[in-house]
């Protein structure tokens, strides 16, 4: 802000940004493979997450954090009457089931 009469003071404690996801990490490759099994024509790539997630609590205990949600119903997210379609919820649960079941196999 180019105005000396306006002063901005941070409130609260912020968090330093965590490491960037390593796309060569075997876990990223595994998540990528699982996503591709559910969505054949999708490109899986890291992106910037705006806002706080619970991942901030794990940054000091692991070298890689992958923030991902299989739910694809953005109209119901974070708004009035927040919701998700039952069909999307079931797809998300199926994704997590496969991700956990096949991990390290």
N, CA, C and O atoms as a GROMACS GRO file, in nm:
protein
  420
    1UNK      N    1   0.086  -0.117   0.000
    1UNK     CA    2   0.000   0.000   0.000
    1UNK      C    3   0.090   0.122   0.000
    1UNK      O    4   0.172   0.140   0.090
    2UNK      N    5   0.075   0.203  -0.097
    2UNK     CA    6   0.159   0.321  -0.111
    2UNK      C    7   0.091   0.441  -0.044
    2UNK      O    8   0.054   0.538  -0.110
    3UNK      N    9   0.076   0.431   0.090
    3UNK     CA   10   0.012   0.539   0.166
    3UNK      C   11   0.066   0.534   0.308
    3UNK      O   12   0.035   0.442   0.383
    4UNK      N   13   0.147   0.632   0.345
    4UNK     CA   14   0.210   0.634   0.477
    4UNK      C   15   0.111   0.649   0.592
    4UNK      O   16   0.147   0.620   0.706
    5UNK      N   17  -0.010   0.693   0.566
    5UNK     CA   18  -0.107   0.709   0.674
    5UNK      C   19  -0.175   0.577   0.710
    5UNK      O   20  -0.247   0.569   0.810
    6UNK      N   21  -0.152   0.474   0.630
    6UNK     CA   22  -0.210   0.342   0.658
    6UNK      C   23  -0.102   0.252   0.714
    6UNK      O   24   0.005   0.236   0.655
    7UNK      N   25  -0.131   0.195   0.830
    7UNK     CA   26  -0.036   0.105   0.894
    7UNK      C   27  -0.100  -0.033   0.905
    7UNK      O   28  -0.216  -0.046   0.944
    8UNK      N   29  -0.025  -0.135   0.870
    8UNK     CA   30  -0.073  -0.273   0.877
    8UNK      C   31   0.011  -0.346   0.980
    8UNK      O   32   0.134  -0.348   0.972
    9UNK      N   33  -0.056  -0.407   1.077
    9UNK     CA   34   0.011  -0.481   1.183
    9UNK      C   35  -0.038  -0.625   1.180
    9UNK      O   36  -0.158  -0.650   1.192
   10UNK      N   37   0.053  -0.721   1.165
   10UNK     CA   38   0.010  -0.862   1.168
   10UNK      C   39  -0.048  -0.898   1.305
   10UNK      O   40  -0.001  -0.851   1.408
   11UNK      N   41  -0.150  -0.979   1.304
   11UNK     CA   42  -0.213  -1.026   1.427
   11UNK      C   43  -0.196  -1.178   1.432
   11UNK      O   44  -0.217  -1.247   1.332
   12UNK      N   45  -0.159  -1.228   1.547
   12UNK     CA   46  -0.145  -1.372   1.563
   12UNK      C   47  -0.010  -1.421   1.513
   12UNK      O   48   0.076  -1.343   1.473
   13UNK      N   49   0.003  -1.551   1.517
   13UNK     CA   50   0.128  -1.615   1.478
   13UNK      C   51   0.109  -1.684   1.343
   13UNK      O   52   0.017  -1.763   1.326
   14UNK      N   53   0.194  -1.655   1.251
   14UNK     CA   54   0.188  -1.721   1.121
   14UNK      C   55   0.277  -1.844   1.119
   14UNK      O   56   0.348  -1.873   1.215
   15UNK      N   57   0.273  -1.914   1.011
   15UNK     CA   58   0.358  -2.032   0.992
   15UNK      C   59   0.447  -2.011   0.871
   15UNK      O   60   0.405  -1.953   0.770
   16UNK      N   61   0.568  -2.058   0.882
   16UNK     CA   62   0.658  -2.054   0.767
   16UNK      C   63   0.608  -2.155   0.663
   16UNK      O   64   0.554  -2.259   0.700
   17UNK      N   65   0.626  -2.126   0.536
   17UNK     CA   66   0.583  -2.222   0.434
   17UNK      C   67   0.663  -2.352   0.446
   17UNK      O   68   0.781  -2.351   0.481
   18UNK      N   69   0.597  -2.462   0.417
   18UNK     CA   70   0.662  -2.593   0.421
   18UNK      C   71   0.729  -2.620   0.287
   18UNK      O   72   0.715  -2.543   0.192
   19UNK      N   73   0.799  -2.730   0.281
   19UNK     CA   74   0.872  -2.766   0.160
   19UNK      C   75   0.778  -2.789   0.043
   19UNK      O   76   0.660  -2.821   0.061
   20UNK      N   77   0.830  -2.772  -0.075
   20UNK     CA   78   0.755  -2.798  -0.197
   20UNK      C   79   0.750  -2.949  -0.219
   20UNK      O   80   0.848  -3.018  -0.195
   21UNK      N   81   0.636  -2.999  -0.264
   21UNK     CA   82   0.622  -3.142  -0.289
   21UNK      C   83   0.722  -3.188  -0.395
   21UNK      O   84   0.742  -3.121  -0.497
   22UNK      N   85   0.784  -3.301  -0.369
   22UNK     CA   86   0.882  -3.359  -0.461
   22UNK      C   87   0.810  -3.458  -0.553
   22UNK      O   88   0.768  -3.564  -0.508
   23UNK      N   89   0.797  -3.423  -0.680
   23UNK     CA   90   0.725  -3.510  -0.774
   23UNK      C   91   0.801  -3.637  -0.807
   23UNK      O   92   0.745  -3.728  -0.869
   24UNK      N   93   0.927  -3.646  -0.766
   24UNK     CA   94   1.004  -3.769  -0.787
   24UNK      C   95   0.997  -3.862  -0.666
   24UNK      O   96   1.050  -3.973  -0.670
   25UNK      N   97   0.931  -3.818  -0.561
   25UNK     CA   98   0.917  -3.899  -0.440
   25UNK      C   99   0.828  -4.020  -0.471
   25UNK      O  100   0.725  -4.005  -0.538
   26UNK      N  101   0.865  -4.140  -0.425
   26UNK     CA  102   0.784  -4.260  -0.453
   26UNK      C  103   0.640  -4.247  -0.404
   26UNK      O  104   0.548  -4.302  -0.466
   27UNK      N  105   0.618  -4.176  -0.294
   27UNK     CA  106   0.481  -4.160  -0.244
   27UNK      C  107   0.400  -4.074  -0.339
   27UNK      O  108   0.282  -4.102  -0.363
   28UNK      N  109   0.460  -3.968  -0.393
   28UNK     CA  110   0.389  -3.886  -0.491
   28UNK      C  111   0.353  -3.971  -0.612
   28UNK      O  112   0.241  -3.963  -0.664
   29UNK      N  113   0.447  -4.053  -0.658
   29UNK     CA  114   0.421  -4.139  -0.774
   29UNK      C  115   0.306  -4.236  -0.746
   29UNK      O  116   0.224  -4.263  -0.834
   30UNK      N  117   0.299  -4.286  -0.623
   30UNK     CA  118   0.193  -4.378  -0.585
   30UNK      C  119   0.057  -4.307  -0.584
   30UNK      O  120  -0.042  -4.360  -0.635
   31UNK      N  121   0.053  -4.188  -0.525
   31UNK     CA  122  -0.071  -4.110  -0.524
   31UNK      C  123  -0.113  -4.078  -0.667
   31UNK      O  124  -0.231  -4.089  -0.701
   32UNK      N  125  -0.017  -4.040  -0.749
   32UNK     CA  126  -0.043  -4.009  -0.890
   32UNK      C  127  -0.104  -4.130  -0.961
   32UNK      O  128  -0.200  -4.116  -1.037
   33UNK      N  129  -0.049  -4.246  -0.937
   33UNK     CA  130  -0.099  -4.370  -1.000
   33UNK      C  131  -0.242  -4.400  -0.954
   33UNK      O  132  -0.326  -4.439  -1.035
   34UNK      N  133  -0.269  -4.382  -0.826
   34UNK     CA  134  -0.402  -4.409  -0.773
   34UNK      C  135  -0.504  -4.310  -0.829
   34UNK      O  136  -0.615  -4.348  -0.865
   35UNK      N  137  -0.467  -4.182  -0.836
   35UNK     CA  138  -0.556  -4.082  -0.895
   35UNK      C  139  -0.586  -4.118  -1.040
   35UNK      O  140  -0.702  -4.112  -1.084
   36UNK      N  141  -0.484  -4.156  -1.115
   36UNK     CA  142  -0.501  -4.191  -1.256
   36UNK      C  143  -0.592  -4.312  -1.276
   36UNK      O  144  -0.658  -4.323  -1.379
   37UNK      N  145  -0.596  -4.402  -1.179
   37UNK     CA  146  -0.685  -4.518  -1.188
   37UNK      C  147  -0.832  -4.474  -1.178
   37UNK      O  148  -0.919  -4.539  -1.235
   38UNK      N  149  -0.858  -4.366  -1.107
   38UNK     CA  150  -0.994  -4.316  -1.092
   38UNK      C  151  -1.031  -4.213  -1.198
   38UNK      O  152  -1.147  -4.202  -1.237
   39UNK      N  153  -0.931  -4.139  -1.246
   39UNK     CA  154  -0.954  -4.031  -1.343
   39UNK      C  155  -0.847  -4.045  -1.452
   39UNK      O  156  -0.739  -3.987  -1.440
   40UNK      N  157  -0.878  -4.120  -1.557
   40UNK     CA  158  -0.779  -4.154  -1.660
   40UNK      C  159  -0.724  -4.032  -1.735
   40UNK      O  160  -0.607  -4.034  -1.774
   41UNK      N  161  -0.801  -3.930  -1.756
   41UNK     CA  162  -0.759  -3.817  -1.839
   41UNK      C  163  -0.724  -3.694  -1.756
   41UNK      O  164  -0.760  -3.582  -1.793
   42UNK      N  165  -0.655  -3.713  -1.648
   42UNK     CA  166  -0.622  -3.601  -1.561
   42UNK      C  167  -0.470  -3.592  -1.543
   42UNK      O  168  -0.401  -3.695  -1.537
   43UNK      N  169  -0.420  -3.472  -1.536
   43UNK     CA  170  -0.277  -3.450  -1.509
   43UNK      C  171  -0.263  -3.424  -1.360
   43UNK      O  172  -0.331  -3.337  -1.305
   44UNK      N  173  -0.176  -3.497  -1.295
   44UNK     CA  174  -0.154  -3.481  -1.151
   44UNK      C  175  -0.028  -3.399  -1.132
   44UNK      O  176   0.080  -3.438  -1.177
   45UNK      N  177  -0.041  -3.286  -1.065
   45UNK     CA  178   0.073  -3.196  -1.044
   45UNK      C  179   0.054  -3.120  -0.914
   45UNK      O  180  -0.059  -3.094  -0.873
   46UNK      N  181   0.164  -3.085  -0.848
   46UNK     CA  182   0.153  -3.004  -0.726
   46UNK      C  183   0.095  -2.866  -0.757
   46UNK      O  184   0.110  -2.814  -0.868
   47UNK      N  185   0.031  -2.808  -0.660
   47UNK     CA  186  -0.019  -2.671  -0.675
   47UNK      C  187  -0.018  -2.604  -0.538
   47UNK      O  188  -0.004  -2.670  -0.435
   48UNK      N  189  -0.032  -2.475  -0.538
   48UNK     CA  190  -0.030  -2.397  -0.416
   48UNK      C  191  -0.164  -2.407  -0.346
   48UNK      O  192  -0.268  -2.382  -0.407
   49UNK      N  193  -0.162  -2.444  -0.218
   49UNK     CA  194  -0.283  -2.451  -0.139
   49UNK      C  195  -0.296  -2.319  -0.063
   49UNK      O  196  -0.210  -2.285   0.018
   50UNK      N  197  -0.402  -2.247  -0.090
   50UNK     CA  198  -0.427  -2.123  -0.018
   50UNK      C  199  -0.511  -2.154   0.104
   50UNK      O  200  -0.615  -2.219   0.094
   51UNK      N  201  -0.467  -2.108   0.217
   51UNK     CA  202  -0.541  -2.136   0.340
   51UNK      C  203  -0.468  -2.239   0.423
   51UNK      O  204  -0.376  -2.306   0.377
   52UNK      N  205  -0.511  -2.250   0.544
   52UNK     CA  206  -0.446  -2.341   0.638
   52UNK      C  207  -0.508  -2.480   0.629
   52UNK      O  208  -0.629  -2.495   0.614
   53UNK      N  209  -0.423  -2.581   0.637
   53UNK     CA  210  -0.470  -2.719   0.645
   53UNK      C  211  -0.404  -2.783   0.767
   53UNK      O  212  -0.311  -2.726   0.824
   54UNK      N  213  -0.451  -2.899   0.805
   54UNK     CA  214  -0.388  -2.970   0.917
   54UNK      C  215  -0.246  -3.012   0.885
   54UNK      O  216  -0.171  -3.048   0.975
   55UNK      N  217  -0.208  -3.008   0.758
   55UNK     CA  218  -0.072  -3.046   0.718
   55UNK      C  219   0.033  -2.963   0.789
   55UNK      O  220   0.146  -3.010   0.806
   56UNK      N  221   0.000  -2.843   0.831
   56UNK     CA  222   0.098  -2.758   0.898
   56UNK      C  223   0.150  -2.822   1.027
   56UNK      O  224   0.259  -2.788   1.073
   57UNK      N  225   0.073  -2.913   1.085
   57UNK     CA  226   0.115  -2.979   1.209
   57UNK      C  227   0.211  -3.094   1.183
   57UNK      O  228   0.275  -3.143   1.277
   58UNK      N  229   0.223  -3.139   1.060
   58UNK     CA  230   0.305  -3.255   1.028
   58UNK      C  231   0.437  -3.219   0.960
   58UNK      O  232   0.521  -3.307   0.939
   59UNK      N  233   0.457  -3.093   0.927
   59UNK     CA  234   0.576  -3.050   0.855
   59UNK      C  235   0.706  -3.077   0.927
   59UNK      O  236   0.811  -3.089   0.862
   60UNK      N  237   0.702  -3.086   1.059
   60UNK     CA  238   0.825  -3.110   1.135
   60UNK      C  239   0.854  -3.258   1.158
   60UNK      O  240   0.958  -3.292   1.214
   61UNK      N  241   0.762  -3.346   1.116
   61UNK     CA  242   0.784  -3.488   1.142
   61UNK      C  243   0.795  -3.573   1.015
   61UNK      O  244   0.814  -3.694   1.022
   62UNK      N  245   0.783  -3.510   0.899
   62UNK     CA  246   0.794  -3.584   0.774
   62UNK      C  247   0.858  -3.496   0.668
   62UNK      O  248   0.848  -3.374   0.672
   63UNK      N  249   0.924  -3.560   0.573
   63UNK     CA  250   0.992  -3.483   0.469
   63UNK      C  251   0.899  -3.446   0.353
   63UNK      O  252   0.930  -3.355   0.276
   64UNK      N  253   0.787  -3.513   0.340
   64UNK     CA  254   0.694  -3.486   0.231
   64UNK      C  255   0.551  -3.479   0.283
   64UNK      O  256   0.508  -3.564   0.361
   65UNK      N  257   0.479  -3.378   0.240
   65UNK     CA  258   0.337  -3.366   0.270
   65UNK      C  259   0.265  -3.344   0.138
   65UNK      O  260   0.300  -3.255   0.061
   66UNK      N  261   0.165  -3.427   0.112
   66UNK     CA  262   0.087  -3.414  -0.010
   66UNK      C  263  -0.057  -3.383   0.029
   66UNK      O  264  -0.127  -3.468   0.083
   67UNK      N  265  -0.099  -3.262   0.002
   67UNK     CA  266  -0.236  -3.220   0.033
   67UNK      C  267  -0.323  -3.256  -0.087
   67UNK      O  268  -0.300  -3.208  -0.198
   68UNK      N  269  -0.420  -3.339  -0.064
   68UNK     CA  270  -0.503  -3.386  -0.175
   68UNK      C  271  -0.641  -3.421  -0.124
   68UNK      O  272  -0.657  -3.471  -0.013
   69UNK      N  273  -0.740  -3.395  -0.206
   69UNK     CA  274  -0.876  -3.437  -0.177
   69UNK      C  275  -0.936  -3.498  -0.303
   69UNK      O  276  -0.928  -3.438  -0.410
   70UNK      N  277  -0.994  -3.616  -0.291
   70UNK     CA  278  -1.055  -3.679  -0.408
   70UNK      C  279  -1.196  -3.628  -0.436
   70UNK      O  280  -1.259  -3.667  -0.535
   71UNK      N  281  -1.246  -3.541  -0.351
   71UNK     CA  282  -1.383  -3.494  -0.366
   71UNK      C  283  -1.390  -3.386  -0.473
   71UNK      O  284  -1.314  -3.289  -0.470
   72UNK      N  285  -1.482  -3.401  -0.567
   72UNK     CA  286  -1.488  -3.312  -0.683
   72UNK      C  287  -1.622  -3.241  -0.693
   72UNK      O  288  -1.684  -3.238  -0.800
   73UNK      N  289  -1.666  -3.184  -0.584
   73UNK     CA  290  -1.793  -3.113  -0.581
   73UNK      C  291  -1.770  -2.974  -0.523
   73UNK      O  292  -1.818  -2.944  -0.414
   74UNK      N  293  -1.696  -2.887  -0.594
   74UNK     CA  294  -1.655  -2.759  -0.536
   74UNK      C  295  -1.769  -2.664  -0.502
   74UNK      O  296  -1.751  -2.574  -0.420
   75UNK      N  297  -1.886  -2.680  -0.563
   75UNK     CA  298  -1.996  -2.588  -0.535
   75UNK      C  299  -2.042  -2.596  -0.390
   75UNK      O  300  -2.092  -2.497  -0.336
   76UNK      N  301  -2.026  -2.711  -0.328
   76UNK     CA  302  -2.073  -2.726  -0.191
   76UNK      C  303  -1.967  -2.698  -0.086
   76UNK      O  304  -1.997  -2.701   0.034
   77UNK      N  305  -1.844  -2.672  -0.128
   77UNK     CA  306  -1.734  -2.654  -0.032
   77UNK      C  307  -1.733  -2.513   0.024
   77UNK      O  308  -1.751  -2.415  -0.048
   78UNK      N  309  -1.712  -2.503   0.154
   78UNK     CA  310  -1.684  -2.377   0.222
   78UNK      C  311  -1.781  -2.265   0.187
   78UNK      O  312  -1.739  -2.156   0.149
   79UNK      N  313  -1.906  -2.292   0.199
   79UNK     CA  314  -2.004  -2.188   0.173
   79UNK      C  315  -2.124  -2.205   0.263
   79UNK      O  316  -2.122  -2.283   0.358
   80UNK      N  317  -2.228  -2.131   0.232
   80UNK     CA  318  -2.352  -2.145   0.306
   80UNK      C  319  -2.406  -2.284   0.278
   80UNK      O  320  -2.407  -2.330   0.163
   81UNK      N  321  -2.451  -2.352   0.382
   81UNK     CA  322  -2.503  -2.488   0.368
   81UNK      C  323  -2.397  -2.580   0.308
   81UNK      O  324  -2.424  -2.652   0.211
   82UNK      N  325  -2.278  -2.578   0.365
   82UNK     CA  326  -2.166  -2.658   0.315
   82UNK      C  327  -2.206  -2.805   0.306
   82UNK      O  328  -2.266  -2.860   0.398
   83UNK      N  329  -2.174  -2.866   0.192
   83UNK     CA  330  -2.219  -3.004   0.169
   83UNK      C  331  -2.138  -3.069   0.058
   83UNK      O  332  -2.058  -3.004  -0.010
   84UNK      N  333  -2.160  -3.199   0.042
   84UNK     CA  334  -2.102  -3.274  -0.069
   84UNK      C  335  -2.207  -3.376  -0.113
   84UNK      O  336  -2.280  -3.431  -0.031
   85UNK      N  337  -2.214  -3.398  -0.242
   85UNK     CA  338  -2.310  -3.496  -0.294
   85UNK      C  339  -2.273  -3.634  -0.242
   85UNK      O  340  -2.155  -3.667  -0.230
   86UNK      N  341  -2.373  -3.715  -0.213
   86UNK     CA  342  -2.350  -3.850  -0.162
   86UNK      C  343  -2.268  -3.930  -0.263
   86UNK      O  344  -2.179  -4.006  -0.224
   87UNK      N  345  -2.296  -3.915  -0.392
   87UNK     CA  346  -2.221  -3.988  -0.494
   87UNK      C  347  -2.073  -3.950  -0.492
   87UNK      O  348  -1.986  -4.036  -0.509
   88UNK      N  349  -2.042  -3.821  -0.471
   88UNK     CA  350  -1.903  -3.776  -0.464
   88UNK      C  351  -1.836  -3.827  -0.337
   88UNK      O  352  -1.719  -3.864  -0.338
   89UNK      N  353  -1.910  -3.830  -0.228
   89UNK     CA  354  -1.858  -3.882  -0.101
   89UNK      C  355  -1.819  -4.029  -0.118
   89UNK      O  356  -1.712  -4.070  -0.074
   90UNK      N  357  -1.905  -4.107  -0.182
   90UNK     CA  358  -1.877  -4.249  -0.203
   90UNK      C  359  -1.753  -4.268  -0.291
   90UNK      O  360  -1.672  -4.356  -0.265
   91UNK      N  361  -1.740  -4.185  -0.396
   91UNK     CA  362  -1.621  -4.194  -0.481
   91UNK      C  363  -1.494  -4.162  -0.401
   91UNK      O  364  -1.392  -4.227  -0.417
   92UNK      N  365  -1.503  -4.062  -0.316
   92UNK     CA  366  -1.388  -4.024  -0.233
   92UNK      C  367  -1.348  -4.135  -0.138
   92UNK      O  368  -1.230  -4.163  -0.121
   93UNK      N  369  -1.446  -4.198  -0.076
   93UNK     CA  370  -1.418  -4.310   0.015
   93UNK      C  371  -1.355  -4.425  -0.062
   93UNK      O  372  -1.261  -4.487  -0.013
   94UNK      N  373  -1.404  -4.454  -0.182
   94UNK     CA  374  -1.344  -4.559  -0.266
   94UNK      C  375  -1.199  -4.528  -0.299
   94UNK      O  376  -1.114  -4.617  -0.297
   95UNK      N  377  -1.172  -4.402  -0.330
   95UNK     CA  378  -1.035  -4.362  -0.359
   95UNK      C  379  -0.945  -4.387  -0.238
   95UNK      O  380  -0.840  -4.450  -0.251
   96UNK      N  381  -0.986  -4.338  -0.121
   96UNK     CA  382  -0.903  -4.355  -0.001
   96UNK      C  383  -0.885  -4.503   0.033
   96UNK      O  384  -0.778  -4.544   0.078
   97UNK      N  385  -0.989  -4.582   0.012
   97UNK     CA  386  -0.980  -4.726   0.038
   97UNK      C  387  -0.870  -4.787  -0.049
   97UNK      O  388  -0.785  -4.861   0.001
   98UNK      N  389  -0.871  -4.757  -0.179
   98UNK     CA  390  -0.768  -4.811  -0.270
   98UNK      C  391  -0.630  -4.757  -0.236
   98UNK      O  392  -0.532  -4.831  -0.241
   99UNK      N  393  -0.622  -4.632  -0.202
   99UNK     CA  394  -0.493  -4.571  -0.168
   99UNK      C  395  -0.430  -4.641  -0.048
   99UNK      O  396  -0.311  -4.674  -0.051
  100UNK      N  397  -0.509  -4.663   0.055
  100UNK     CA  398  -0.456  -4.727   0.177
  100UNK      C  399  -0.433  -4.876   0.155
  100UNK      O  400  -0.330  -4.929   0.197
  101UNK      N  401  -0.526  -4.943   0.089
  101UNK     CA  402  -0.516  -5.088   0.067
  101UNK      C  403  -0.391  -5.125  -0.012
  101UNK      O  404  -0.324  -5.223   0.020
  102UNK      N  405  -0.359  -5.049  -0.114
  102UNK     CA  406  -0.249  -5.084  -0.204
  102UNK      C  407  -0.117  -5.016  -0.171
  102UNK      O  408  -0.019  -5.038  -0.243
  103UNK      N  409  -0.112  -4.936  -0.067
  103UNK     CA  410   0.012  -4.866  -0.035
  103UNK      C  411   0.124  -4.964  -0.004
  103UNK      O  412   0.106  -5.058   0.073
  104UNK      N  413   0.239  -4.942  -0.065
  104UNK     CA  414   0.361  -5.024  -0.048
  104UNK      C  415   0.348  -5.163  -0.107
  104UNK      O  416   0.429  -5.250  -0.075
  105UNK      N  417   0.250  -5.187  -0.192
  105UNK     CA  418   0.239  -5.316  -0.262
  105UNK      C  419   0.296  -5.303  -0.401
  105UNK      O  420   0.297  -5.400  -0.477
   0.00000   0.00000   0.00000
